[in-house]
Amino acid sequence: MTMTEKSAYARAGVDVDIEAEASRIMYEASRRTFDNRKNLIGEIITPFDDFAALKMIAVENLPKGSFLSMGFDGAGTKVEIAQRVGKHDTIAFDLFAMGCDDALIRGGEAVLVGSNLDIKTLGTDDRFLPVMRELAEGYVAAARDANVAVINGEIAQMGSLMAGHADFPYHWGAACVWFARKDKLLTGLEMNEGDSVVMLKENGFRCNGFSLVRTILQKAHGENWHTVAHDGSTLGLLALEPSVIYSRFVVGLHGGFDTDGTCEIHGVAHITGGGVPEKMARILRRSKLGCRLDNLFDPSEIMSYCQKIGHVSDKDAYRAWNMGQGMALITPDPQRVIEEAKKYGIVARIAGEIIPEPKIIITSKGVEKAGKELVFDVV
């Protein structure tokens, strides 16, 4: 491409030199994740170590009963909160939590991630490159927490097709490749009446319910709601609380593709869209069992605040938000799970048990009817 052609492209809004530098930033970050899978399934092989090089994993010696699957997810509209507050180094935790933690539901181990970052524009100077570096640093830290390698990625400048907040709007999605062994798959039939439900604490919203959050806070505080001081911080920063990534911990408990576990796990529910009722129902439907949850974590303060000022019923709150629960583990050995969780800095508690009736019975921690039972059918 000649300099004249390059200048014409830049005048159209795409500077190939800036784009190349942004790609280099993300590639260098991804290289720093390769060692996460060293000597494990998903170890990265790079015959040629450069930006355009082929990156792959060896699968020729996988034993019989090996399964590979892939999931797709994203950080959703939580990216708009990051754009509002100008903080971009934690959103990767939300991206990785949504994709990698979903693999746990079926007893899988997330090993590889590839992402697609859609942005409005990188501009024709270097003013947005610091944001790319923030995103990249979060990428590396989140991959370490999830124990995955970032094998590939794409940055797409979408121009007028991309809406958002501030000068650098973006959307971020990812694909997650995971492996599992047939004898470790969780099918929904492993759970038994009397098994304990251990909840893992979540301090933020994860990536769900933000359309409701933004509607409530904007109605109460106006367009700049994210700048309002609240509970020693701001509403924007509290809403941006990064998701806990549970993958490394739960894989250690249940066992990974080529590692042994430390505890018997009969089921896993990732508490995201639909909240506790929907996600518990998903893993209980096949067994036609239910659960009684009478010792859940309290929702975060900002979650309770949104529920209160938005006049959201407890039943709706438990279906829109996680209400303080990030993941549910079904196990006959709850104390072992709780002790292991401490080693990873994860707070866990026995929240209830599996019951024969196909209903989800929650003792509410909401602001409307705290202490009252909320009943949902497993359908």
ZAMARGU-4260 file (C-alpha; in steps of 0.2 Angstrom, whole numbers, plus 5000, padded with zeros to 4 digits):
<rodrens>
0) 5000/5000/5000 | 5007/5017/4995 | 5008/5032/5007 | 4994/5040/4997 | 4983/5026/4999
5) 4987/5025/5017 | 4983/5043/5020 | 4966/5041/5010 | 4962/5026/5022 | 4966/5036/5037
10) 4955/5051/5031 | 4941/5038/5030 | 4944/5034/5049 | 4956/5019/5048 | 4974/5022/5051
15) 4983/5005/5047 | 4998/5010/5058 | 4988/5013/5073 | 4978/4997/5070 | 4994/4987/5068
20) 5000/4994/5085 | 4984/4990/5094 | 4985/4972/5087 | 5003/4971/5093 | 4997/4976/5110
25) 4984/4962/5111 | 4996/4949/5103 | 5010/4953/5116 | 4997/4951/5130 | 4991/4934/5123
30) 5008/4928/5122 | 5010/4931/5141 | 4995/4919/5143 | 5003/4904/5134 | 5012/4897/5149
35) 4995/4895/5159 | 4993/4879/5149 | 5011/4872/5149 | 5011/4853/5152 | 4992/4853/5152
40) 4979/4849/5139 | 4978/4865/5128 | 4997/4869/5128 | 5001/4881/5114 | 5012/4876/5100
45) 5019/4890/5090 | 5031/4884/5076 | 5034/4902/5071 | 5034/4915/5084 | 5027/4931/5076
50) 5010/4940/5075 | 5004/4930/5060 | 5010/4914/5066 | 5000/4898/5067 | 4995/4894/5085
55) 4988/4877/5089 | 4987/4863/5101 | 4991/4844/5100 | 4976/4832/5100 | 4983/4816/5092
60) 4985/4807/5108 | 4969/4811/5117 | 4962/4795/5126 | 4946/4787/5121 | 4931/4796/5130
65) 4938/4813/5127 | 4926/4827/5123 | 4929/4845/5115 | 4916/4858/5115 | 4915/4877/5113
70) 4905/4891/5120 | 4902/4909/5115 | 4898/4924/5127 | 4903/4942/5130 | 4904/4955/5143
75) 4887/4962/5137 | 4882/4980/5141 | 4894/4980/5156 | 4906/4988/5144 | 4896/5004/5144
80) 4899/5005/5163 | 4918/5004/5160 | 4917/5017/5146 | 4907/5029/5158 | 4920/5028/5172
85) 4935/5027/5161 | 4942/5011/5169 | 4946/4996/5157 | 4957/4984/5166 | 4944/4974/5174
90) 4931/4970/5160 | 4941/4955/5154 | 4937/4947/5171 | 4919/4948/5166 | 4922/4942/5148
95) 4932/4927/5154 | 4920/4923/5169 | 4905/4922/5157 | 4914/4910/5145 | 4926/4900/5155
100) 4914/4897/5170 | 4901/4890/5159 | 4912/4876/5155 | 4911/4870/5173 | 4892/4867/5171
105) 4896/4851/5162 | 4911/4846/5171 | 4923/4853/5158 | 4939/4862/5159 | 4941/4878/5149
110) 4958/4879/5140 | 4958/4891/5126 | 4950/4908/5123 | 4949/4919/5107 | 4940/4936/5108
115) 4932/4948/5096 | 4934/4967/5101 | 4922/4978/5091 | 4927/4996/5093 | 4920/5012/5084
120) 4938/5018/5079 | 4956/5019/5085 | 4957/5036/5077 | 4972/5042/5067 | 4983/5046/5082
125) 4989/5036/5097 | 4976/5043/5110 | 4966/5027/5112 | 4981/5016/5113 | 4982/5018/5132
130) 4964/5010/5133 | 4970/4996/5123 | 4984/4993/5135 | 4972/4993/5149 | 4961/4980/5141
135) 4977/4970/5137 | 4983/4970/5155 | 4966/4964/5161 | 4967/4951/5148 | 4983/4944/5155
140) 4976/4944/5173 | 4960/4936/5169 | 4968/4922/5159 | 4979/4919/5174 | 4964/4917/5185
145) 4955/4906/5173 | 4970/4896/5169 | 4968/4898/5151 | 4978/4903/5136 | 4972/4916/5123
150) 4975/4909/5107 | 4968/4922/5095 | 4958/4938/5093 | 4951/4951/5082 | 4950/4970/5083
155) 4936/4977/5071 | 4934/4995/5068 | 4915/4997/5066 | 4914/5016/5063 | 4896/5023/5063
160) 4889/5005/5067 | 4896/5006/5084 | 4886/5015/5098 | 4891/5018/5116 | 4897/5030/5129
165) 4912/5042/5129 | 4925/5043/5115 | 4930/5024/5114 | 4914/5013/5113 | 4917/4995/5111
170) 4909/4978/5113 | 4919/4962/5118 | 4914/4944/5115 | 4924/4928/5116 | 4924/4910/5111
175) 4930/4897/5124 | 4936/4880/5120 | 4935/4867/5133 | 4939/4848/5136 | 4931/4835/5147
180) 4932/4817/5150 | 4917/4806/5148 | 4918/4799/5166 | 4919/4817/5173 | 4904/4824/5163
185) 4890/4832/5174 | 4874/4827/5165 | 4861/4832/5178 | 4858/4814/5184 | 4872/4814/5197
190) 4863/4824/5210 | 4854/4816/5225 | 4841/4821/5238 | 4850/4827/5253 | 4865/4834/5243
195) 4871/4851/5249 | 4870/4866/5239 | 4886/4876/5242 | 4885/4894/5235 | 4901/4904/5230
200) 4900/4922/5234 | 4899/4936/5221 | 4901/4954/5226 | 4895/4962/5209 | 4882/4960/5196
205) 4893/4949/5185 | 4887/4953/5167 | 4868/4952/5170 | 4854/4963/5173 | 4863/4979/5168
210) 4849/4986/5157 | 4838/4986/5173 | 4852/4994/5183 | 4855/5008/5171 | 4837/5012/5169
215) 4835/5013/5188 | 4850/5023/5191 | 4848/5035/5177 | 4830/5038/5182 | 4835/5042/5200
220) 4851/5052/5197 | 4851/5057/5178 | 4863/5054/5164 | 4878/5056/5174 | 4873/5043/5188
225) 4890/5035/5187 | 4898/5050/5195 | 4886/5050/5210 | 4895/5046/5227 | 4889/5031/5236
230) 4895/5019/5250 | 4913/5026/5249 | 4914/5025/5231 | 4904/5030/5216 | 4889/5021/5208
235) 4899/5018/5192 | 4913/5010/5201 | 4902/4999/5212 | 4892/4993/5196 | 4909/4989/5188
240) 4914/4977/5201 | 4923/4963/5191 | 4916/4946/5191 | 4925/4932/5201 | 4932/4919/5190
245) 4929/4902/5198 | 4936/4890/5184 | 4953/4886/5192 | 4945/4882/5209 | 4931/4871/5203
250) 4942/4862/5191 | 4953/4858/5206 | 4938/4852/5215 | 4930/4841/5202 | 4946/4837/5192
255) 4952/4843/5176 | 4954/4834/5159 | 4971/4827/5165 | 4971/4830/5184 | 4962/4822/5198
260) 4949/4831/5209 | 4949/4833/5228 | 4930/4833/5231 | 4915/4824/5224 | 4904/4837/5214
265) 4887/4832/5208 | 4882/4848/5199 | 4887/4865/5195 | 4876/4880/5192 | 4883/4897/5185
270) 4872/4911/5192 | 4870/4923/5177 | 4855/4928/5167 | 4839/4922/5175 | 4847/4922/5192
275) 4846/4908/5205 | 4829/4901/5200 | 4833/4899/5181 | 4851/4893/5183 | 4846/4880/5197
280) 4831/4874/5187 | 4842/4871/5172 | 4853/4858/5181 | 4838/4851/5191 | 4826/4848/5176
285) 4833/4831/5171 | 4833/4823/5188 | 4816/4831/5192 | 4823/4836/5209 | 4822/4853/5218
290) 4831/4863/5231 | 4828/4873/5247 | 4839/4888/5249 | 4838/4895/5266 | 4855/4902/5269
295) 4860/4912/5253 | 4872/4926/5254 | 4866/4944/5255 | 4865/4954/5239 | 4878/4967/5237
300) 4874/4985/5244 | 4872/4992/5227 | 4861/4978/5222 | 4849/4981/5237 | 4850/5000/5233
305) 4844/4997/5215 | 4831/4985/5221 | 4825/4998/5233 | 4824/5014/5223 | 4818/5004/5207
310) 4804/4996/5217 | 4809/4979/5211 | 4800/4965/5219 | 4811/4951/5227 | 4804/4938/5215
315) 4810/4949/5200 | 4826/4954/5208 | 4831/4935/5210 | 4827/4933/5192 | 4836/4948/5185
320) 4852/4948/5196 | 4863/4935/5205 | 4858/4943/5222 | 4875/4939/5229 | 4878/4921/5222
325) 4891/4918/5209 | 4890/4899/5207 | 4881/4884/5215 | 4890/4868/5219 | 4880/4852/5222
330) 4890/4840/5233 | 4889/4827/5247 | 4905/4835/5255 | 4901/4853/5258 | 4914/4856/5272
335) 4928/4850/5261 | 4922/4862/5247 | 4921/4877/5259 | 4939/4873/5266 | 4946/4871/5248
340) 4938/4888/5243 | 4947/4897/5256 | 4964/4892/5248 | 4958/4902/5232 | 4951/4917/5242
345) 4933/4912/5238 | 4920/4914/5251 | 4908/4899/5251 | 4894/4893/5262 | 4881/4879/5263
350) 4865/4888/5256 | 4853/4873/5256 | 4850/4856/5250 | 4842/4846/5236 | 4824/4840/5239
355) 4813/4828/5231 | 4799/4841/5226 | 4804/4849/5209 | 4803/4867/5216 | 4816/4880/5220
360) 4812/4887/5237 | 4822/4903/5242 | 4822/4911/5258 | 4823/4929/5252 | 4837/4941/5256
365) 4829/4955/5246 | 4823/4972/5253 | 4804/4969/5249 | 4801/4953/5259 | 4817/4948/5268
370) 4815/4931/5277 | 4799/4926/5266 | 4799/4911/5255 | 4799/4913/5236 | 4794/4898/5227
375) 4799/4894/5208 | 4794/4878/5199 | 4807/4868/5190 | 4800/4867/5173
</rodrens>
